Amino acid sequence: MQFIIEQIGQMMNAESGTKTKGPEYSVQPVVRALAVLRYIAAGNRCRKISQAAKATGINRTTLIRILATLEAERIIEALQDEGGYRLGTGLISLAAEALNDRGIVPTARPVLCQLVDRLKLSAHLGVREGHEIVYLARETPVSHLASTVREGTRLPAHATTIGRVLLAELSRQELQDLYAAHPLEAFTAKTRTSLETLMEQLANDRSRGVSWSVANFEPEIGSAAAPVYDHRGMAVAAINVTGHAGIFTEGTEQAALIETTLKAAAQEISEALGYRGWAADQI
């Protein structure tokens, strides 16, 4: 999510008439607002203003005003039950615009359509924001089992295939920092609810190159996801396919077809974004 915030920062500077040639051109309110966004995107909720002020280096009163402004603009949203904030729906449209500029969404969409045609399953593109994933694109087949997930929908990263395959790209220390104070909620009996068991699952996902679910998140729903890399070799997004859980029964020809087709689609998108790691892996 860091690259999205950087792109949005450039957009905000451009809209304010500020050049980005160096520190002398910086607009400090924008810099501080971006620091708050990065802090929240990292999974911090700003429940304790004094602690957040110290962590971001922003005056407590200024931080309160920034939070109020970002919330009013729907860039962040308040968490009514648990307190604090998370990135809001207003940021999603900005993020989508930044991703469109970088070519991820328009590059991925025709490939998602091809996945739907080939597998007759729903296909999605998503990115991770802290503990959650955000869906940026969706294509569905003509079927009563078509996905009802909408663009902009948020789901927990640890319990979903897109989230798992992106979390698998993080180091052990990064995962520990991310979930140090964040409980792993159970959605089915298959959901990993401890960090150690989640790490074991992520290690398998990483080794396989795809995350797999047979009713892990929703009853009777199966899913598989593969990461999408950019020209830097960074996993900037992931794609998945979803359908009836029975189709995802492992060891079947259908499951093998899903895995090979999904990986090929992720590779196609990654190469279109400038990734060349596939060739290096084959040397």
Solvent accessible surface area in square Angstrom, and as a share of the most:
residue,aa,sasa,rsa
1,M,39,0.17
2,Q,96,0.42
3,F,24,0.10
4,I,0,0.00
5,I,1,0.01
6,E,68,0.30
7,Q,40,0.18
8,I,1,0.01
9,G,4,0.04
10,Q,103,0.46
11,M,37,0.16
12,M,55,0.25
13,N,26,0.13
14,A,74,0.57
15,E,142,0.64
16,S,63,0.40
17,G,67,0.65
18,T,23,0.13
19,K,116,0.49
20,T,92,0.53
21,K,147,0.62
22,G,21,0.20
23,P,121,0.76
24,E,134,0.60
25,Y,80,0.30
26,S,49,0.32
27,V,46,0.26
28,Q,89,0.40
29,P,81,0.51
30,V,19,0.11
31,V,65,0.37
32,R,83,0.30
33,A,12,0.09
34,L,12,0.06
35,A,30,0.23
36,V,0,0.00
37,L,2,0.01
38,R,77,0.28
39,Y,35,0.13
40,I,2,0.01
41,A,14,0.11
42,A,61,0.48
43,G,16,0.15
44,N,54,0.28
45,R,31,0.11
46,C,8,0.05
47,R,128,0.47
48,K,142,0.60
49,I,35,0.18
50,S,72,0.46
51,Q,112,0.50
52,A,1,0.01
53,A,12,0.09
54,K,179,0.76
55,A,66,0.51
56,T,30,0.17
57,G,70,0.67
58,I,8,0.04
59,N,98,0.50
60,R,129,0.47
61,T,86,0.50
62,T,42,0.24
63,L,0,0.00
64,I,74,0.38
65,R,172,0.63
66,I,20,0.10
67,L,4,0.02
68,A,58,0.45
69,T,79,0.46
70,L,13,0.06
71,E,67,0.30
72,A,80,0.62
73,E,114,0.51
74,R,156,0.57
75,I,21,0.11
76,I,1,0.01
77,E,44,0.20
78,A,34,0.26
79,L,26,0.13
80,Q,158,0.70
81,D,149,0.77
82,E,99,0.45
83,G,29,0.28
84,G,15,0.15
85,Y,41,0.16
86,R,63,0.23
87,L,6,0.03
88,G,0,0.00
89,T,64,0.37
90,G,17,0.16
91,L,1,0.00
92,I,23,0.12
93,S,72,0.46
94,L,47,0.23
95,A,3,0.02
96,A,29,0.23
97,E,89,0.40
98,A,0,0.00
99,L,0,0.00
100,N,70,0.36
101,D,106,0.55
102,R,77,0.28
103,G,18,0.18
104,I,4,0.02
105,V,11,0.06
106,P,70,0.44
107,T,36,0.21
108,A,0,0.00
109,R,75,0.27
110,P,69,0.43
111,V,7,0.04
112,L,0,0.00
113,C,54,0.32
114,Q,98,0.44
115,L,3,0.02
116,V,13,0.07
117,D,98,0.51
118,R,146,0.53
119,L,10,0.05
120,K,139,0.59
121,L,6,0.03
122,S,2,0.01
123,A,0,0.00
124,H,2,0.01
125,L,0,0.00
126,G,0,0.00
127,V,4,0.02
128,R,53,0.19
129,E,9,0.04
130,G,8,0.07
131,H,10,0.04
132,E,27,0.12
133,I,0,0.00
134,V,1,0.01
135,Y,10,0.04
136,L,14,0.07
137,A,0,0.00
138,R,54,0.20
139,E,37,0.17
140,T,49,0.29
141,P,19,0.12
142,V,163,0.94
143,S,51,0.33
144,H,174,0.78
145,L,84,0.42
146,A,26,0.20
147,S,18,0.12
148,T,113,0.66
149,V,34,0.19
150,R,148,0.54
151,E,94,0.42
152,G,20,0.20
153,T,41,0.24
154,R,37,0.14
155,L,38,0.19
156,P,27,0.17
157,A,0,0.00
158,H,7,0.03
159,A,8,0.07
160,T,9,0.05
161,T,4,0.02
162,I,0,0.00
163,G,0,0.00
164,R,10,0.04
165,V,4,0.02
166,L,10,0.05
167,L,0,0.00
168,A,2,0.02
169,E,77,0.34
170,L,34,0.17
171,S,57,0.37
172,R,128,0.47
173,Q,106,0.47
174,E,86,0.39
175,L,3,0.02
176,Q,64,0.28
177,D,93,0.48
178,L,22,0.11
179,Y,12,0.05
180,A,85,0.66
181,A,103,0.80
182,H,55,0.25
183,P,110,0.69
184,L,18,0.09
185,E,106,0.47
186,A,60,0.47
187,F,76,0.32
188,T,29,0.17
189,A,114,0.88
190,K,95,0.40
191,T,16,0.09
192,R,80,0.29
193,T,75,0.44
194,S,49,0.32
195,L,43,0.21
196,E,92,0.41
197,T,54,0.31
198,L,0,0.00
199,M,17,0.07
200,E,110,0.49
201,Q,16,0.07
202,L,0,0.00
203,A,44,0.34
204,N,102,0.53
205,D,7,0.04
206,R,119,0.43
207,S,102,0.66
208,R,82,0.30
209,G,31,0.30
210,V,0,0.00
211,S,0,0.00
212,W,17,0.06
213,S,8,0.05
214,V,43,0.25
215,A,24,0.18
216,N,21,0.11
217,F,41,0.17
218,E,81,0.36
219,P,105,0.66
220,E,115,0.52
221,I,57,0.29
222,G,0,0.00
223,S,12,0.08
224,A,0,0.00
225,A,0,0.00
226,A,2,0.02
227,P,11,0.07
228,V,0,0.00
229,Y,34,0.13
230,D,6,0.03
231,H,114,0.51
232,R,124,0.45
233,G,32,0.31
234,M,107,0.48
235,A,28,0.21
236,V,11,0.06
237,A,0,0.00
238,A,0,0.00
239,I,0,0.00
240,N,4,0.02
241,V,0,0.00
242,T,22,0.13
243,G,7,0.07
244,H,73,0.33
245,A,11,0.08
246,G,46,0.44
247,I,58,0.29
248,F,0,0.00
249,T,66,0.38
250,E,93,0.42
251,G,85,0.82
252,T,57,0.33
253,E,159,0.71
254,Q,68,0.30
255,A,5,0.04
256,A,57,0.44
257,L,59,0.29
258,I,0,0.00
259,E,32,0.14
260,T,87,0.51
261,T,17,0.10
262,L,0,0.00
263,K,72,0.30
264,A,59,0.46
265,A,7,0.06
266,A,1,0.01
267,Q,58,0.26
268,E,81,0.36
269,I,0,0.00
270,S,0,0.00
271,E,69,0.31
272,A,68,0.53
273,L,27,0.13
274,G,27,0.26
275,Y,33,0.12
276,R,154,0.56
277,G,14,0.13
278,W,58,0.20
279,A,60,0.47
280,A,60,0.46
281,D,112,0.58
282,Q,146,0.65
283,I,184,0.94
